Amino acid sequence: MNDDFLPFAKPSISPEAIAEVTACLESGWITTGPRTKRFEEMLRDYLGAPHALACSSATAGLHMALLSLNLEPGDEVIAPAMTFVATLNTIVLAGGKPVIVDVVPETYNLDLDAVEAAITPRTRALMPVHFAGLPVDLDRLYAIAEKHGLRVIEDAAHAIGAGYKGKRLGSFGDTQVFSFHPNKNMTTGEGGAVTTRDDALAARLAKLRFHGIDREAWARFGKQGSPHYDIAEAGFKYNFMDIQAALGLHQLPALDGFNQRRGELACRYYGLFADQEALTLPKPQSVDYPHLHAWHLFAPLVNPEAVGMDRDSFIAKLKEHNIGTGVHYRAPHLSEYYEKTWGYQRGQFPIAESISDRVLSLPLFPTMTEAQQDRVVKAVRDVVG
Ligand SMILES: Cc1ncc(COP(=O)(O)O)c(C=O)c1O
């Protein structure tokens, strides 16, 4: 057996990015400043977004975007049952009620029939998640939103670089939030960005991410700056650092290449697992619209009958073979907080629960070699026996 532990995800950081971080550290300006500005411009150009605002994480971006809806107690935001808990937590933190809907088994993306059925007079926004980087059917989603006068905040944490009907996510629609966490398709250490067409929202986010102050710190401390500022509203400390931007300036130009390699490896997994009954593979080919999948995750379901053990035992066995995996995700409504505070229970979202109980993320990252991928496939076969 190979002694090297193969992680399920690994960032690709180039020597140029490391040199840029060093240059930033040596420059005397390491927090929000000129590199952040350049990174935001680069992101705006890459995505074709009217506004792109970098912030400390996607969670921070979701929080601020939702807060900008000025939700009243009892106002509802609809989100999928299969997602990371940040999607739902930020609805709560912004004062809303998280209304969870089930997902479809083929793609783990939210079920748009269930979305329509969940709309009430208190619904204010829809929050789709582009699971694993596969875009939700946005024409249909936006048609539903328009019909009911709802805002849309796309949780695009998995989907930087993904496309829908020939357009990049972020270049159309209402508001999108991307993540640059180290496991994501590109990274700035931690970090995120909000893109929007809404000028007022962009102006508000620019203040909210830094205490509600009406000017960036570097505009105050520079040679031409004035040290004085006013407070527009009580804001957060959600700003993005130039150290992060130094990484981002080199990650973004490499992103399409990273995503292409992810797609090639995912495609190879489909071939290698074609005759494998232990795993049910996701079916992105089931969607009938043209799209560009970002392949953030390769997340099949374990079939306990075929494997003779449950998902967690399967993960433990793969670990014995030095293969790392992830669980994306345990459905958040099954956690203590969402059960106790919001009254959700097992049984309400059977598709998401089945995914939650059986899903595992297999290694997938741009520098993964075919030999490493073959190790994953061999380990699965060895464990299944
Ligand atoms: C669907 C989804 N939303 C939001 C987030 C939060 O991203 P971040 O870690 O940048 O706050 C994640 C991170 O894993 C995610 O997967």
PDBQT file of the ligand as one rigid body, heavy atoms in Angstrom, charges set to zero:
ROOT
HETATM    1  C1  LIG A 401     -22.433  25.927   0.010  1.00  0.00    +0.000 C 
HETATM    2  C2  LIG A 401     -21.512  26.748   0.845  1.00  0.00    +0.000 A 
HETATM    3  N1  LIG A 401     -21.898  27.957   1.240  1.00  0.00    +0.000 NA
HETATM    4  C3  LIG A 401     -21.099  28.751   1.978  1.00  0.00    +0.000 A 
HETATM    5  C4  LIG A 401     -19.856  28.332   2.378  1.00  0.00    +0.000 A 
HETATM    6  C5  LIG A 401     -19.020  29.213   3.244  1.00  0.00    +0.000 C 
HETATM    7  O1  LIG A 401     -17.811  29.557   2.631  1.00  0.00    +0.000 OA
HETATM    8  P1  LIG A 401     -16.635  30.216   3.472  1.00  0.00    +0.000 P 
HETATM    9  O2  LIG A 401     -15.853  29.111   4.098  1.00  0.00    +0.000 OA
HETATM   10  O3  LIG A 401     -15.823  30.983   2.461  1.00  0.00    +0.000 OA
HETATM   11  O4  LIG A 401     -17.259  31.121   4.476  1.00  0.00    +0.000 OA
HETATM   12  C6  LIG A 401     -19.399  27.078   1.999  1.00  0.00    +0.000 A 
HETATM   13  C7  LIG A 401     -18.080  26.598   2.426  1.00  0.00    +0.000 C 
HETATM   14  O5  LIG A 401     -17.767  25.430   2.449  1.00  0.00    +0.000 OA
HETATM   15  C8  LIG A 401     -20.252  26.256   1.216  1.00  0.00    +0.000 A 
HETATM   16  O6  LIG A 401     -19.854  25.040   0.836  1.00  0.00    +0.000 OA
ENDROOT
TORSDOF 0
